[in-house]
Amino acid sequence: MYPQIAVTELGEKLKSEEKFILLDVRELSELNQAKITDPRLEVVPMSLLARKGIKALSEAARSQQIPVYVLCHHGNRSSQATMWLIKQGHKNIFNVSGGIDAYAQKVDPSVGIY
């Protein structure tokens, strides 16, 4: 099993000043359909992560100094990315359970559903 965060908890964190990275691993074409707008958002599509590995991540994400919450559409790709990053030695990383779909349904419908 891997660490997870509920979308409701993520919603509370997004309202705070807390430092973290929201790592969206969806493909760029999906961002037009649903997106959380926040300065802590980093978009690194799974395809780029697969090609470049850890180098695809920002320095802040690689540093492991602040929590990283990994997001995708339903939580499948993000759970794979979370497990992969843990195997690479990352700590302080969490899968967003249910993905942006659950976030839109339970927290903020304005982000969009697809």
C-alpha positions as CSV (number, residue, x, y, z in Angstrom):
1,M,0.0,0.0,0.0
2,Y,1.1,3.6,-0.5
3,P,0.3,6.9,1.3
4,Q,-2.9,8.6,0.2
5,I,-4.8,11.8,0.8
6,A,-8.5,12.2,0.5
7,V,-9.8,14.9,-1.9
8,T,-11.6,16.7,1.0
9,E,-8.3,16.9,2.8
10,L,-6.6,18.2,-0.3
11,G,-9.4,20.8,-0.6
12,E,-8.5,22.1,2.9
13,K,-4.8,22.2,2.1
14,L,-5.5,24.2,-1.1
15,K,-7.3,26.8,1.0
16,S,-4.2,27.1,3.3
17,E,-0.8,28.7,2.9
18,E,0.9,25.3,3.5
19,K,3.8,24.6,1.2
20,F,3.4,21.5,-1.0
21,I,3.4,20.4,-4.6
22,L,0.3,19.2,-6.4
23,L,1.8,17.0,-9.1
24,D,-0.7,16.5,-11.9
25,V,0.4,13.5,-14.0
26,R,-2.5,13.7,-16.6
27,E,-1.7,14.4,-20.2
28,L,-1.8,18.0,-21.4
29,S,-5.0,17.4,-23.5
30,E,-6.8,16.5,-20.3
31,L,-6.0,19.8,-18.6
32,N,-8.5,21.7,-20.8
33,Q,-11.3,19.5,-19.5
34,A,-10.6,19.8,-15.8
35,K,-7.9,21.6,-13.8
36,I,-7.2,22.9,-10.4
37,T,-5.8,26.4,-10.5
38,D,-3.2,26.9,-7.8
39,P,0.4,28.2,-7.8
40,R,1.5,24.9,-6.2
41,L,0.4,22.9,-9.2
42,E,3.0,21.2,-11.3
43,V,2.0,19.4,-14.5
44,V,4.3,16.5,-15.4
45,P,2.4,14.1,-17.7
46,M,2.9,10.4,-17.2
47,S,4.3,10.1,-20.7
48,L,7.0,12.7,-19.8
49,L,7.7,10.9,-16.4
50,A,8.1,7.6,-18.3
51,R,10.6,9.2,-20.8
52,K,12.6,11.3,-18.4
53,G,12.1,9.7,-15.0
54,I,13.0,11.7,-12.0
55,K,14.6,14.4,-14.2
56,A,11.0,15.3,-15.4
57,L,10.3,16.7,-11.9
58,S,11.1,20.2,-10.7
59,E,13.9,20.7,-8.3
60,A,11.4,21.3,-5.5
61,A,9.6,18.0,-6.2
62,R,12.9,16.1,-6.3
63,S,14.2,17.7,-3.1
64,Q,11.6,15.9,-0.9
65,Q,11.5,18.9,1.5
66,I,7.8,19.4,1.2
67,P,4.9,17.0,0.6
68,V,4.0,16.1,-2.9
69,Y,0.3,15.1,-3.7
70,V,0.0,13.2,-7.0
71,L,-3.1,13.7,-9.0
72,C,-4.7,12.2,-12.1
73,H,-8.2,11.7,-13.5
74,H,-9.4,8.8,-11.2
75,G,-6.4,8.0,-9.1
76,N,-5.0,5.1,-11.2
77,R,-2.1,6.8,-12.9
78,S,-1.3,8.8,-9.8
79,S,-1.1,5.7,-7.7
80,Q,1.3,4.1,-10.2
81,A,3.4,7.3,-10.2
82,T,3.3,7.5,-6.4
83,M,4.4,3.8,-6.0
84,W,7.2,4.4,-8.6
85,L,8.4,7.5,-6.9
86,I,8.5,5.6,-3.5
87,K,10.6,2.9,-5.2
88,Q,13.0,5.6,-6.3
89,G,13.4,6.6,-2.7
90,H,10.9,9.4,-2.4
91,K,9.2,10.0,0.9
92,N,6.6,12.6,1.8
93,I,4.6,11.6,-1.3
94,F,0.9,10.9,-1.4
95,N,-1.7,9.7,-4.0
96,V,-4.8,11.9,-4.3
97,S,-7.5,9.2,-3.8
98,G,-10.1,9.4,-6.6
99,G,-8.3,12.0,-8.6
100,I,-9.6,15.2,-10.0
101,D,-12.9,13.5,-10.8
102,A,-13.6,12.9,-7.1
103,Y,-12.3,16.3,-6.3
104,A,-14.7,17.9,-8.7
105,Q,-17.6,15.8,-7.3
106,K,-16.9,16.3,-3.6
107,V,-15.0,19.5,-3.3
108,D,-15.2,21.9,-6.2
109,P,-17.4,21.3,-9.2
110,S,-16.0,24.3,-11.0
111,V,-12.8,22.4,-11.9
112,G,-14.8,20.4,-14.4
113,I,-15.7,16.8,-14.9
114,Y,-14.9,14.6,-18.0
